[in-house]
């Protein structure tokens, strides 16, 4: 369950930051890069910073 929520949140952040970068300010593309780098590092370390927040919110494995 936690993995599915993490992928969903990551996808939402990417789409939202791309839309904000297009319509509001191109600086939001930096957030897209940040999310992408976090997803990449989580593929190698099996840990994502979002896991901390989701566990605090009550999402379990």
PDB file of N, CA, C, O and CB in Angstrom:
ATOM      1  N   UNK A   1       0.829  -1.203   0.000  1.00  0.00           N
ATOM      2  CA  UNK A   1       0.000   0.000   0.000  1.00  0.00           C
ATOM      3  C   UNK A   1       0.867   1.259   0.000  1.00  0.00           C
ATOM      4  O   UNK A   1       0.595   2.202  -0.743  1.00  0.00           O
ATOM      5  CB  UNK A   1      -0.939   0.003   1.215  1.00  0.00           C
ATOM      6  N   UNK A   2       1.910   1.272   0.834  1.00  0.00           N
ATOM      7  CA  UNK A   2       2.781   2.448   0.931  1.00  0.00           C
ATOM      8  C   UNK A   2       3.446   2.749  -0.407  1.00  0.00           C
ATOM      9  O   UNK A   2       3.552   3.914  -0.792  1.00  0.00           O
ATOM     10  CB  UNK A   2       3.850   2.235   2.012  1.00  0.00           C
ATOM     11  N   UNK A   3       3.897   1.717  -1.123  1.00  0.00           N
ATOM     12  CA  UNK A   3       4.553   1.922  -2.418  1.00  0.00           C
ATOM     13  C   UNK A   3       3.603   2.561  -3.430  1.00  0.00           C
ATOM     14  O   UNK A   3       3.995   3.442  -4.195  1.00  0.00           O
ATOM     15  CB  UNK A   3       5.079   0.589  -2.964  1.00  0.00           C
ATOM     16  N   UNK A   4       2.362   2.111  -3.425  1.00  0.00           N
ATOM     17  CA  UNK A   4       1.384   2.674  -4.369  1.00  0.00           C
ATOM     18  C   UNK A   4       1.104   4.142  -4.053  1.00  0.00           C
ATOM     19  O   UNK A   4       0.973   4.962  -4.962  1.00  0.00           O
ATOM     20  CB  UNK A   4       0.068   1.865  -4.331  1.00  0.00           C
ATOM     21  N   UNK A   5       1.014   4.468  -2.779  1.00  0.00           N
ATOM     22  CA  UNK A   5       0.751   5.860  -2.391  1.00  0.00           C
ATOM     23  C   UNK A   5       1.947   6.736  -2.750  1.00  0.00           C
ATOM     24  O   UNK A   5       1.773   7.858  -3.225  1.00  0.00           O
ATOM     25  CB  UNK A   5       0.443   5.963  -0.872  1.00  0.00           C
ATOM     26  N   UNK A   6       3.160   6.230  -2.527  1.00  0.00           N
ATOM     27  CA  UNK A   6       4.357   7.001  -2.866  1.00  0.00           C
ATOM     28  C   UNK A   6       4.407   7.282  -4.368  1.00  0.00           C
ATOM     29  O   UNK A   6       4.686   8.409  -4.776  1.00  0.00           O
ATOM     30  CB  UNK A   6       5.629   6.249  -2.421  1.00  0.00           C
ATOM     31  N   UNK A   7       4.141   6.279  -5.184  1.00  0.00           N
ATOM     32  CA  UNK A   7       4.134   6.492  -6.640  1.00  0.00           C
ATOM     33  C   UNK A   7       3.037   7.472  -7.042  1.00  0.00           C
ATOM     34  O   UNK A   7       3.239   8.301  -7.930  1.00  0.00           O
ATOM     35  CB  UNK A   7       3.942   5.153  -7.382  1.00  0.00           C
ATOM     36  N   UNK A   8       1.884   7.382  -6.397  1.00  0.00           N
ATOM     37  CA  UNK A   8       0.797   8.307  -6.700  1.00  0.00           C
ATOM     38  C   UNK A   8       1.134   9.737  -6.338  1.00  0.00           C
ATOM     39  O   UNK A   8       0.872  10.658  -7.112  1.00  0.00           O
ATOM     40  CB  UNK A   8      -0.452   7.890  -5.981  1.00  0.00           C
ATOM     41  N   UNK A   9       1.713   9.926  -5.165  1.00  0.00           N
ATOM     42  CA  UNK A   9       2.105  11.273  -4.725  1.00  0.00           C
ATOM     43  C   UNK A   9       3.198  11.820  -5.633  1.00  0.00           C
ATOM     44  O   UNK A   9       3.167  12.990  -6.016  1.00  0.00           O
ATOM     45  CB  UNK A   9       2.589  11.255  -3.252  1.00  0.00           C
ATOM     46  N   UNK A  10       4.171  10.967  -5.979  1.00  0.00           N
ATOM     47  CA  UNK A  10       5.233  11.401  -6.885  1.00  0.00           C
ATOM     48  C   UNK A  10       4.688  11.829  -8.232  1.00  0.00           C
ATOM     49  O   UNK A  10       5.083  12.865  -8.765  1.00  0.00           O
ATOM     50  CB  UNK A  10       6.246  10.294  -7.075  1.00  0.00           C
ATOM     51  N   UNK A  11       3.785  11.038  -8.783  1.00  0.00           N
ATOM     52  CA  UNK A  11       3.174  11.394 -10.057  1.00  0.00           C
ATOM     53  C   UNK A  11       2.369  12.685  -9.981  1.00  0.00           C
ATOM     54  O   UNK A  11       2.417  13.517 -10.887  1.00  0.00           O
ATOM     55  CB  UNK A  11       2.288  10.273 -10.531  1.00  0.00           C
ATOM     56  N   UNK A  12       1.633  12.839  -8.894  1.00  0.00           N
ATOM     57  CA  UNK A  12       0.855  14.062  -8.696  1.00  0.00           C
ATOM     58  C   UNK A  12       1.767  15.281  -8.604  1.00  0.00           C
ATOM     59  O   UNK A  12       1.484  16.313  -9.212  1.00  0.00           O
ATOM     60  CB  UNK A  12      -0.005  13.950  -7.431  1.00  0.00           C
ATOM     61  N   UNK A  13       2.863  15.169  -7.844  1.00  0.00           N
ATOM     62  CA  UNK A  13       3.805  16.286  -7.718  1.00  0.00           C
ATOM     63  C   UNK A  13       4.426  16.651  -9.064  1.00  0.00           C
ATOM     64  O   UNK A  13       4.591  17.832  -9.371  1.00  0.00           O
ATOM     65  CB  UNK A  13       4.906  15.940  -6.715  1.00  0.00           C
ATOM     66  N   UNK A  14       4.770  15.649  -9.864  1.00  0.00           N
ATOM     67  CA  UNK A  14       5.371  15.921 -11.171  1.00  0.00           C
ATOM     68  C   UNK A  14       4.377  16.645 -12.072  1.00  0.00           C
ATOM     69  O   UNK A  14       4.713  17.666 -12.672  1.00  0.00           O
ATOM     70  CB  UNK A  14       5.842  14.612 -11.837  1.00  0.00           C
ATOM     71  N   UNK A  15       3.168  16.127 -12.169  1.00  0.00           N
ATOM     72  CA  UNK A  15       2.166  16.753 -13.047  1.00  0.00           C
ATOM     73  C   UNK A  15       1.815  18.158 -12.555  1.00  0.00           C
ATOM     74  O   UNK A  15       1.707  19.088 -13.354  1.00  0.00           O
ATOM     75  CB  UNK A  15       0.890  15.881 -13.119  1.00  0.00           C
ATOM     76  N   UNK A  16       1.637  18.310 -11.247  1.00  0.00           N
ATOM     77  CA  UNK A  16       1.304  19.621 -10.685  1.00  0.00           C
ATOM     78  C   UNK A  16       2.424  20.628 -10.916  1.00  0.00           C
ATOM     79  O   UNK A  16       2.160  21.767 -11.300  1.00  0.00           O
ATOM     80  CB  UNK A  16       1.015  19.498  -9.189  1.00  0.00           C
ATOM     81  N   UNK A  17       3.679  20.218 -10.684  1.00  0.00           N
ATOM     82  CA  UNK A  17       4.786  21.158 -10.854  1.00  0.00           C
ATOM     83  C   UNK A  17       5.012  21.494 -12.334  1.00  0.00           C
ATOM     84  O   UNK A  17       5.418  22.611 -12.655  1.00  0.00           O
ATOM     85  CB  UNK A  17       6.071  20.579 -10.244  1.00  0.00           C
ATOM     86  N   UNK A  18       4.753  20.544 -13.231  1.00  0.00           N
ATOM     87  CA  UNK A  18       4.843  20.866 -14.660  1.00  0.00           C
ATOM     88  C   UNK A  18       3.778  21.883 -15.060  1.00  0.00           C
ATOM     89  O   UNK A  18       4.060  22.817 -15.812  1.00  0.00           O
ATOM     90  CB  UNK A  18       4.699  19.592 -15.509  1.00  0.00           C
ATOM     91  N   UNK A  19       2.565  21.704 -14.563  1.00  0.00           N
ATOM     92  CA  UNK A  19       1.490  22.656 -14.866  1.00  0.00           C
ATOM     93  C   UNK A  19       1.811  24.038 -14.298  1.00  0.00           C
ATOM     94  O   UNK A  19       1.613  25.052 -14.968  1.00  0.00           O
ATOM     95  CB  UNK A  19       0.148  22.149 -14.303  1.00  0.00           C
ATOM     96  N   UNK A  20       2.304  24.074 -13.063  1.00  0.00           N
ATOM     97  CA  UNK A  20       2.659  25.363 -12.458  1.00  0.00           C
ATOM     98  C   UNK A  20       3.826  26.016 -13.196  1.00  0.00           C
ATOM     99  O   UNK A  20       3.860  27.237 -13.346  1.00  0.00           O
ATOM    100  CB  UNK A  20       3.015  25.179 -10.975  1.00  0.00           C
ATOM    101  N   UNK A  21       4.773  25.212 -13.651  1.00  0.00           N
ATOM    102  CA  UNK A  21       5.886  25.751 -14.421  1.00  0.00           C
ATOM    103  C   UNK A  21       5.441  26.324 -15.752  1.00  0.00           C
ATOM    104  O   UNK A  21       5.998  27.316 -16.222  1.00  0.00           O
ATOM    105  CB  UNK A  21       6.920  24.684 -14.650  1.00  0.00           C
ATOM    106  N   UNK A  22       4.465  25.720 -16.346  1.00  0.00           N
ATOM    107  CA  UNK A  22       3.965  26.190 -17.641  1.00  0.00           C
ATOM    108  C   UNK A  22       3.111  27.445 -17.495  1.00  0.00           C
ATOM    109  O   UNK A  22       3.269  28.403 -18.252  1.00  0.00           O
ATOM    110  CB  UNK A  22       3.155  25.090 -18.323  1.00  0.00           C
ATOM    111  N   UNK A  23       2.199  27.435 -16.511  1.00  0.00           N
ATOM    112  CA  UNK A  23       1.235  28.529 -16.403  1.00  0.00           C
ATOM    113  C   UNK A  23       1.608  29.618 -15.403  1.00  0.00           C
ATOM    114  O   UNK A  23       1.092  30.731 -15.510  1.00  0.00           O
ATOM    115  CB  UNK A  23      -0.083  27.976 -16.033  1.00  0.00           C
ATOM    116  N   UNK A  24       2.472  29.347 -14.445  1.00  0.00           N
ATOM    117  CA  UNK A  24       2.743  30.338 -13.404  1.00  0.00           C
ATOM    118  C   UNK A  24       4.166  30.880 -13.509  1.00  0.00           C
ATOM    119  O   UNK A  24       4.370  32.064 -13.780  1.00  0.00           O
ATOM    120  CB  UNK A  24       2.517  29.728 -12.021  1.00  0.00           C
ATOM    121  N   UNK A  25       5.155  29.996 -13.289  1.00  0.00           N
ATOM    122  CA  UNK A  25       6.540  30.445 -13.254  1.00  0.00           C
ATOM    123  C   UNK A  25       7.432  29.257 -13.582  1.00  0.00           C
ATOM    124  O   UNK A  25       7.217  28.161 -13.065  1.00  0.00           O
ATOM    125  CB  UNK A  25       6.906  31.059 -11.865  1.00  0.00           C
ATOM    126  N   UNK A  26       8.422  29.460 -14.426  1.00  0.00           N
ATOM    127  CA  UNK A  26       9.298  28.368 -14.830  1.00  0.00           C
ATOM    128  C   UNK A  26      10.150  27.831 -13.682  1.00  0.00           C
ATOM    129  O   UNK A  26      10.729  26.752 -13.804  1.00  0.00           O
ATOM    130  CB  UNK A  26      10.191  28.824 -15.948  1.00  0.00           C
ATOM    131  N   UNK A  27      10.234  28.549 -12.594  1.00  0.00           N
ATOM    132  CA  UNK A  27      10.966  28.078 -11.425  1.00  0.00           C
ATOM    133  C   UNK A  27      10.383  26.795 -10.838  1.00  0.00           C
ATOM    134  O   UNK A  27      11.085  26.056 -10.148  1.00  0.00           O
ATOM    135  CB  UNK A  27      10.983  29.152 -10.372  1.00  0.00           C
ATOM    136  N   UNK A  28       9.121  26.529 -11.104  1.00  0.00           N
ATOM    137  CA  UNK A  28       8.499  25.295 -10.608  1.00  0.00           C
ATOM    138  C   UNK A  28       9.088  24.047 -11.260  1.00  0.00           C
ATOM    139  O   UNK A  28       8.923  22.941 -10.744  1.00  0.00           O
ATOM    140  CB  UNK A  28       6.999  25.334 -10.849  1.00  0.00           C
ATOM    141  N   UNK A  29       9.774  24.217 -12.391  1.00  0.00           N
ATOM    142  CA  UNK A  29      10.428  23.067 -13.017  1.00  0.00           C
ATOM    143  C   UNK A  29      11.540  22.512 -12.131  1.00  0.00           C
ATOM    144  O   UNK A  29      11.889  21.337 -12.242  1.00  0.00           O
ATOM    145  CB  UNK A  29      10.994  23.458 -14.385  1.00  0.00           C
ATOM    146  N   UNK A  30      12.094  23.337 -11.262  1.00  0.00           N
ATOM    147  CA  UNK A  30      13.101  22.858 -10.308  1.00  0.00           C
ATOM    148  C   UNK A  30      12.485  21.854  -9.341  1.00  0.00           C
ATOM    149  O   UNK A  30      13.142  20.892  -8.944  1.00  0.00           O
ATOM    150  CB  UNK A  30      13.719  24.040  -9.528  1.00  0.00           C
ATOM    151  N   UNK A  31      11.242  22.069  -8.963  1.00  0.00           N
ATOM    152  CA  UNK A  31      10.557  21.112  -8.094  1.00  0.00           C
ATOM    153  C   UNK A  31      10.340  19.788  -8.820  1.00  0.00           C
ATOM    154  O   UNK A  31      10.432  18.719  -8.217  1.00  0.00           O
ATOM    155  CB  UNK A  31       9.209  21.684  -7.614  1.00  0.00           C
ATOM    156  N   UNK A  32      10.050  19.864 -10.123  1.00  0.00           N
ATOM    157  CA  UNK A  32       9.921  18.647 -10.926  1.00  0.00           C
ATOM    158  C   UNK A  32      11.227  17.866 -10.902  1.00  0.00           C
ATOM    159  O   UNK A  32      11.217  16.647 -10.736  1.00  0.00           O
ATOM    160  CB  UNK A  32       9.523  18.987 -12.379  1.00  0.00           C
ATOM    161  N   UNK A  33      12.343  18.555 -11.064  1.00  0.00           N
ATOM    162  CA  UNK A  33      13.656  17.901 -11.030  1.00  0.00           C
ATOM    163  C   UNK A  33      13.928  17.305  -9.657  1.00  0.00           C
ATOM    164  O   UNK A  33      14.483  16.210  -9.561  1.00  0.00           O
ATOM    165  CB  UNK A  33      14.765  18.898 -11.400  1.00  0.00           C
ATOM    166  N   UNK A  34      13.547  18.007  -8.592  1.00  0.00           N
ATOM    167  CA  UNK A  34      13.740  17.506  -7.231  1.00  0.00           C
ATOM    168  C   UNK A  34      12.972  16.207  -7.010  1.00  0.00           C
ATOM    169  O   UNK A  34      13.509  15.251  -6.451  1.00  0.00           O
ATOM    170  CB  UNK A  34      13.298  18.558  -6.207  1.00  0.00           C
ATOM    171  N   UNK A  35      11.732  16.175  -7.444  1.00  0.00           N
ATOM    172  CA  UNK A  35      10.918  14.961  -7.292  1.00  0.00           C
ATOM    173  C   UNK A  35      11.520  13.820  -8.111  1.00  0.00           C
ATOM    174  O   UNK A  35      11.592  12.687  -7.635  1.00  0.00           O
ATOM    175  CB  UNK A  35       9.450  15.224  -7.730  1.00  0.00           C
ATOM    176  N   UNK A  36      11.947  14.108  -9.321  1.00  0.00           N
ATOM    177  CA  UNK A  36      12.559  13.088 -10.157  1.00  0.00           C
ATOM    178  C   UNK A  36      13.829  12.523  -9.551  1.00  0.00           C
ATOM    179  O   UNK A  36      14.053  11.313  -9.596  1.00  0.00           O
ATOM    180  CB  UNK A  36      12.856  13.647 -11.514  1.00  0.00           C
ATOM    181  N   UNK A  37      14.657  13.378  -8.987  1.00  0.00           N
ATOM    182  CA  UNK A  37      15.887  12.912  -8.342  1.00  0.00           C
ATOM    183  C   UNK A  37      15.582  12.072  -7.110  1.00  0.00           C
ATOM    184  O   UNK A  37      16.270  11.085  -6.850  1.00  0.00           O
ATOM    185  CB  UNK A  37      16.769  14.099  -7.957  1.00  0.00           C
ATOM    186  N   UNK A  38      14.571  12.447  -6.358  1.00  0.00           N
ATOM    187  CA  UNK A  38      14.186  11.645  -5.196  1.00  0.00           C
ATOM    188  C   UNK A  38      13.669  10.275  -5.617  1.00  0.00           C
ATOM    189  O   UNK A  38      13.981   9.274  -4.972  1.00  0.00           O
ATOM    190  CB  UNK A  38      13.122  12.375  -4.375  1.00  0.00           C
ATOM    191  N   UNK A  39      12.887  10.217  -6.683  1.00  0.00           N
ATOM    192  CA  UNK A  39      12.407   8.933  -7.182  1.00  0.00           C
ATOM    193  C   UNK A  39      13.564   8.069  -7.668  1.00  0.00           C
ATOM    194  O   UNK A  39      13.568   6.855  -7.462  1.00  0.00           O
ATOM    195  CB  UNK A  39      11.397   9.143  -8.310  1.00  0.00           C
ATOM    196  N   UNK A  40      14.541   8.693  -8.310  1.00  0.00           N
ATOM    197  CA  UNK A  40      15.704   7.954  -8.792  1.00  0.00           C
ATOM    198  C   UNK A  40      16.525   7.396  -7.631  1.00  0.00           C
ATOM    199  O   UNK A  40      16.911   6.227  -7.653  1.00  0.00           O
ATOM    200  CB  UNK A  40      16.578   8.854  -9.668  1.00  0.00           C
ATOM    201  N   UNK A  41      16.791   8.213  -6.627  1.00  0.00           N
ATOM    202  CA  UNK A  41      17.576   7.717  -5.503  1.00  0.00           C
ATOM    203  C   UNK A  41      16.815   6.656  -4.727  1.00  0.00           C
ATOM    204  O   UNK A  41      17.433   5.750  -4.168  1.00  0.00           O
ATOM    205  CB  UNK A  41      17.962   8.863  -4.579  1.00  0.00           C
ATOM    206  N   UNK A  42      15.499   6.739  -4.677  1.00  0.00           N
ATOM    207  CA  UNK A  42      14.729   5.728  -3.950  1.00  0.00           C
ATOM    208  C   UNK A  42      14.766   4.378  -4.662  1.00  0.00           C
ATOM    209  O   UNK A  42      14.594   3.337  -4.028  1.00  0.00           O
ATOM    210  CB  UNK A  42      13.280   6.187  -3.780  1.00  0.00           C
ATOM    211  N   UNK A  43      14.987   4.390  -5.967  1.00  0.00           N
ATOM    212  CA  UNK A  43      15.117   3.135  -6.700  1.00  0.00           C
ATOM    213  C   UNK A  43      16.372   2.372  -6.268  1.00  0.00           C
ATOM    214  O   UNK A  43      16.397   1.142  -6.309  1.00  0.00           O
ATOM    215  CB  UNK A  43      15.154   3.403  -8.210  1.00  0.00           C
ATOM    216  N   UNK A  44      17.407   3.098  -5.857  1.00  0.00           N
ATOM    217  CA  UNK A  44      18.655   2.468  -5.443  1.00  0.00           C
ATOM    218  C   UNK A  44      18.730   2.205  -3.941  1.00  0.00           C
ATOM    219  O   UNK A  44      19.349   1.231  -3.511  1.00  0.00           O
ATOM    220  CB  UNK A  44      19.813   3.327  -5.856  1.00  0.00           C
ATOM    221  N   UNK A  45      18.101   3.071  -3.140  1.00  0.00           N
ATOM    222  CA  UNK A  45      18.223   2.949  -1.685  1.00  0.00           C
ATOM    223  C   UNK A  45      17.004   2.319  -1.030  1.00  0.00           C
ATOM    224  O   UNK A  45      17.061   1.942   0.140  1.00  0.00           O
ATOM    225  CB  UNK A  45      18.464   4.301  -1.081  1.00  0.00           C
ATOM    226  N   UNK A  46      15.900   2.198  -1.765  1.00  0.00           N
ATOM    227  CA  UNK A  46      14.631   1.688  -1.227  1.00  0.00           C
ATOM    228  C   UNK A  46      14.122   2.546  -0.069  1.00  0.00           C
ATOM    229  O   UNK A  46      13.458   2.045   0.837  1.00  0.00           O
ATOM    230  CB  UNK A  46      14.799   0.237  -0.762  1.00  0.00           C
ATOM    231  N   UNK A  47      14.436   3.830  -0.106  1.00  0.00           N
ATOM    232  CA  UNK A  47      13.957   4.774   0.887  1.00  0.00           C
ATOM    233  C   UNK A  47      13.612   6.082   0.188  1.00  0.00           C
ATOM    234  O   UNK A  47      14.342   6.542  -0.690  1.00  0.00           O
ATOM    235  CB  UNK A  47      15.013   4.999   2.004  1.00  0.00           C
ATOM    236  N   UNK A  48      12.501   6.666   0.583  1.00  0.00           N
ATOM    237  CA  UNK A  48      12.051   7.929   0.006  1.00  0.00           C
ATOM    238  C   UNK A  48      11.659   8.851   1.160  1.00  0.00           C
ATOM    239  O   UNK A  48      11.021   8.396   2.109  1.00  0.00           O
ATOM    240  CB  UNK A  48      10.847   7.713  -0.993  1.00  0.00           C
ATOM    241  N   UNK A  49      12.022  10.125   1.105  1.00  0.00           N
ATOM    242  CA  UNK A  49      11.645  11.042   2.182  1.00  0.00           C
ATOM    243  C   UNK A  49      10.134  11.088   2.429  1.00  0.00           C
ATOM    244  O   UNK A  49       9.704  11.336   3.556  1.00  0.00           O
ATOM    245  CB  UNK A  49      12.145  12.431   1.862  1.00  0.00           C
ATOM    246  N   UNK A  50       9.333  10.854   1.401  1.00  0.00           N
ATOM    247  CA  UNK A  50       7.881  10.885   1.554  1.00  0.00           C
ATOM    248  C   UNK A  50       7.403   9.756   2.471  1.00  0.00           C
ATOM    249  O   UNK A  50       6.330   9.860   3.067  1.00  0.00           O
ATOM    250  CB  UNK A  50       7.199  10.780   0.182  1.00  0.00           C
ATOM    251  N   UNK A  51       8.184   8.684   2.590  1.00  0.00           N
ATOM    252  CA  UNK A  51       7.802   7.566   3.469  1.00  0.00           C
ATOM    253  C   UNK A  51       7.613   8.049   4.908  1.00  0.00           C
ATOM    254  O   UNK A  51       6.690   7.618   5.601  1.00  0.00           O
ATOM    255  CB  UNK A  51       8.872   6.447   3.420  1.00  0.00           C
ATOM    256  N   UNK A  52       8.486   8.937   5.344  1.00  0.00           N
ATOM    257  CA  UNK A  52       8.393   9.471   6.712  1.00  0.00           C
ATOM    258  C   UNK A  52       7.042  10.147   6.934  1.00  0.00           C
ATOM    259  O   UNK A  52       6.363   9.887   7.927  1.00  0.00           O
ATOM    260  CB  UNK A  52       9.541  10.473   6.985  1.00  0.00           C
ATOM    261  N   UNK A  53       6.664  11.013   6.004  1.00  0.00           N
ATOM    262  CA  UNK A  53       5.417  11.763   6.153  1.00  0.00           C
ATOM    263  C   UNK A  53       4.189  10.857   6.030  1.00  0.00           C
ATOM    264  O   UNK A  53       3.207  11.039   6.750  1.00  0.00           O
ATOM    265  CB  UNK A  53       5.347  12.875   5.109  1.00  0.00           C
ATOM    266  N   UNK A  54       4.243   9.898   5.135  1.00  0.00           N
ATOM    267  CA  UNK A  54       3.111   9.010   4.974  1.00  0.00           C
ATOM    268  C   UNK A  54       2.923   8.102   6.188  1.00  0.00           C
ATOM    269  O   UNK A  54       1.790   7.834   6.587  1.00  0.00           O
ATOM    270  CB  UNK A  54       3.282   8.178   3.723  1.00  0.00           C
ATOM    271  N   UNK A  55       3.998   7.636   6.769  1.00  0.00           N
ATOM    272  CA  UNK A  55       3.894   6.822   7.978  1.00  0.00           C
ATOM    273  C   UNK A  55       3.348   7.632   9.147  1.00  0.00           C
ATOM    274  O   UNK A  55       2.568   7.121   9.951  1.00  0.00           O
ATOM    275  CB  UNK A  55       5.256   6.235   8.341  1.00  0.00           C
ATOM    276  N   UNK A  56       3.759   8.903   9.241  1.00  0.00           N
ATOM    277  CA  UNK A  56       3.211   9.777  10.286  1.00  0.00           C
ATOM    278  C   UNK A  56       1.710  10.012  10.072  1.00  0.00           C
ATOM    279  O   UNK A  56       0.963  10.219  11.028  1.00  0.00           O
ATOM    280  CB  UNK A  56       3.963  11.129  10.305  1.00  0.00           C
ATOM    281  N   UNK A  57       1.282   9.976   8.802  1.00  0.00           N
ATOM    282  CA  UNK A  57      -0.130  10.178   8.479  1.00  0.00           C
ATOM    283  C   UNK A  57      -0.942   8.899   8.648  1.00  0.00           C
ATOM    284  O   UNK A  57      -2.165   8.921   8.508  1.00  0.00           O
ATOM    285  CB  UNK A  57      -0.272  10.693   7.055  1.00  0.00           C
ATOM    286  N   UNK A  58      -0.277   7.786   8.947  1.00  0.00           N
ATOM    287  CA  UNK A  58      -0.994   6.563   9.214  1.00  0.00           C
ATOM    288  C   UNK A  58      -1.061   5.563   8.081  1.00  0.00           C
ATOM    289  O   UNK A  58      -1.756   4.553   8.188  1.00  0.00           O
ATOM    290  CB  UNK A  58      -2.327   6.893   9.608  1.00  0.00           C
ATOM    291  N   UNK A  59      -0.343   5.829   6.987  1.00  0.00           N
ATOM    292  CA  UNK A  59      -0.312   4.884   5.870  1.00  0.00           C
ATOM    293  C   UNK A  59       0.690   3.788   6.233  1.00  0.00           C
ATOM    294  O   UNK A  59       1.831   4.080   6.591  1.00  0.00           O
ATOM    295  CB  UNK A  59       0.077   5.598   4.507  1.00  0.00           C
ATOM    296  N   UNK A  60       0.268   2.541   6.143  1.00  0.00           N
ATOM    297  CA  UNK A  60       1.155   1.432   6.500  1.00  0.00           C
ATOM    298  C   UNK A  60       1.455   0.588   5.275  1.00  0.00           C
ATOM    299  O   UNK A  60       0.876   0.776   4.205  1.00  0.00           O
ATOM    300  CB  UNK A  60       0.529   0.563   7.608  1.00  0.00           C
ATOM    301  N   UNK A  61       2.378  -0.347   5.460  1.00  0.00           N
ATOM    302  CA  UNK A  61       2.743  -1.251   4.359  1.00  0.00           C
ATOM    303  C   UNK A  61       1.558  -2.108   4.075  1.00  0.00           C
ATOM    304  O   UNK A  61       1.610  -2.958   3.185  1.00  0.00           O
ATOM    305  CB  UNK A  61       3.992  -2.122   4.695  1.00  0.00           C
TER     306      UNK A  61
END
